Amino acid sequence: MIRILFSALVLAACMPSAPPPDPAGATVSHLGVVYPIEATAYGWQLHAEGKRVACRAPTADDCYWSLRSHLTAEARLADIP
């Protein structure tokens, strides 16, 4: 009985998960600038100031907060003497 349950658990763990949804025209705007979101092999990403910013999860809200974190980090780096 335990072997059957273990086998079922292993099979369930090996099943591919559902692919993330396609952003299909989703955008994020911050301070009047609109950043389009694209689905890549590495997950959702957007371009900010010539750099790729990976979204934490495949949602527009997570892309927004990833963008904000990236822009804040870039601003802080510029402040270092």
C-alpha positions in Angstrom: 0.0 0.0 0.0 2.8 2.4 0.9 4.6 1.6 -2.4 1.5 2.5 -4.3 1.1 5.8 -2.5 4.8 6.5 -3.0 4.6 5.7 -6.7 1.6 7.9 -7.1 3.4 10.7 -5.4 6.5 10.3 -7.6 4.3 10.3 -10.7 2.5 13.4 -9.6 5.8 15.2 -8.9 7.1 14.3 -12.4 4.0 15.6 -14.2 4.7 18.9 -16.1 3.1 21.9 -14.6 0.8 24.1 -16.5 2.7 26.8 -18.6 2.4 30.3 -17.3 -0.2 32.4 -19.0 0.8 34.5 -22.0 1.0 38.2 -21.3 -0.4 39.0 -24.8 -0.1 42.8 -24.7 0.2 43.2 -20.9 2.1 46.3 -19.9 3.3 48.0 -16.8 3.5 51.8 -16.4 5.6 53.7 -14.0 6.0 57.5 -13.9 4.4 57.8 -17.3 6.7 55.3 -19.0 5.0 52.1 -20.4 7.0 48.9 -20.3 5.6 45.9 -22.3 5.8 42.5 -20.7 7.0 39.5 -22.7 7.0 35.8 -22.1 10.4 34.2 -22.5 11.8 30.8 -21.7 12.9 32.2 -18.4 9.5 33.5 -17.4 7.9 37.0 -17.8 10.3 39.8 -18.4 10.3 43.5 -19.4 13.0 45.9 -20.6 14.0 48.9 -18.5 16.8 51.2 -19.5 18.2 48.7 -21.9 18.3 45.8 -19.3 16.0 42.9 -18.8 14.0 42.7 -15.6 12.7 39.3 -14.6 9.2 39.3 -13.1 8.9 37.4 -9.8 5.8 35.6 -10.9 3.7 35.7 -14.2 1.4 38.5 -13.2 1.3 42.2 -14.0 1.5 43.2 -10.3 4.6 41.1 -9.8 6.2 42.7 -12.9 5.4 46.1 -11.6 7.1 45.5 -8.3 10.1 43.8 -9.9 10.4 46.9 -12.1 10.1 49.2 -9.1 12.8 47.3 -7.3 15.1 47.4 -10.3 14.7 51.1 -10.8 15.3 51.8 -7.1 18.4 49.7 -7.1 19.7 51.5 -10.2 19.1 54.9 -8.6 20.9 53.8 -5.4 23.9 52.6 -7.4 24.1 56.0 -9.1 24.3 57.6 -5.6 27.4 55.6 -4.6 30.5 57.9 -4.9 
